[in-house]
Amino acid sequence: MTGSEQLNSIYYISLPENFELSKNAMHIDKTIPLPVQKKDKDSADNFNMEELTSEQILSGILTVLAYDKANEHLDYYRNIIKDARPNLKQELSAAAILKTKNQDYDLAEEIYMALRGFDPDDVAIILNTALFFDQRADSYRRSGLVEDADAYDSSAEEYYKMAMDNDEPPADAFFNAGFFYLKKNDFFNARGCFESFLALTCDAKDEDLGENGIYKKERAQQILDEIKNGNMDDKRFKSAYNLIQSGQEEKGMEELRVFLQHNPDVWNAWFMLGWALRRLDRFEDAEAAFKKALECGGDSNADCYNELSICCMESGQFDQAQAHLLKALEIAPENTKIISNLGYVSLKRGDAAAARKYFQSVLEFDPNDKIAAMELERLERE
């Protein structure tokens, strides 16, 4: 539902001078129009003031805070909520996290919009919004919805930057943004984020950090060491990724080959070379590159095995493809992309029953996976 549609779901009403909700009701300035959420039966002609509830008012206000940023009464509406429901921000934050976990992404996004409208200066809300968009992008990419995933990645990056640019940025903003840039193979920005995280936490005592905080510091330092030792923040490496992603595989591979001459043991570079070759349908060469990536340290990365399986699948090596996918599944047991590919291997081997089970498993993890749903529908027709 669009913002204008959401705003059409509320009325603005003026309360009469003698109107009272109850003795314990929120304080209302009767000179300011009040946004009220419509009930299903409501229309402009039959609205019954006597049936008005506090929940309708709160819901109407949250809709305005989320979708009408130019409203001149926003501060007043925020104060109503703060007086009426002092813990509402915590309640909404918990609800948004739960909706995200349940993959009810549209409702979760609406809740985060309301939260940002309610307290636009709360950097924790900004960071949680970035994490939400990051998770939603990952889910869409696993489902094969690449354009949607790219759009949400862009939104995630915007909110990560907002959190990091805050006057008092939380250290976790840099830690999580570091992993976001790692995902995009942007090792230059990832390095900057992890260095900032360590700088912000360097003076903290272990007892104050706790077990999770200590783990984060160790993990950040480990990643920094890997980036520095592998020279992965090299401009040539980043250029290669950007070229391949934009469809200029040949130019990207030229950059990678120069990089690999000086950094022959960087598994990420071999992986990227295999990715470029696979995109060009050079499956035999891509298979060799992915195997080299595994030898150089990529054997703990599920994507290496998944990409290798695609090459084997395309060259008719179905047993090998399945073996690589099962290895990938050991590393990432809930990765629907891997499970889908097991379905495709089964299809190529003529085992429709096994394929059906794999695609059904995908939908158990992600009911919105359009590719798995399409394949199941096709199998039912055959």
Secondary structure, DSSP 8 states (H G I E B T S, - for coil): --HHHHHTTEEEE---TT--S-TT-----TTS-EEEE--TT--TTT--GGG--HHHHHHHHHHHHHH-TT-TTHHHHHHHHHHH-TTHHHHHHHHHHHHHHTT-HHHHHHHHHHHHHH-TT-HHHHHHHHHHHHHHHHHHHHTT-HHHHHHHHHHHHHHHHHHHTSSS--HHHHHHHHHHHHHTT-HHHHHHHHHHHHHHHTT--HHHHHHHHHHHHHHHHHHHHHHHHTTTT-HHHHHHHHHHHTT-HHHHHHHHHHHHHH-TT-HHHHHHHHHHHHHTT-HHHHHHHHHHHHHTTGGG-HHHHHHHHHHHHHTT-HHHHHHHHHHHHHH-TT-HHHHHHHHHHHHHTT-HHHHHHHHHHHHHH-TT-HHHHHHHHHHHH-
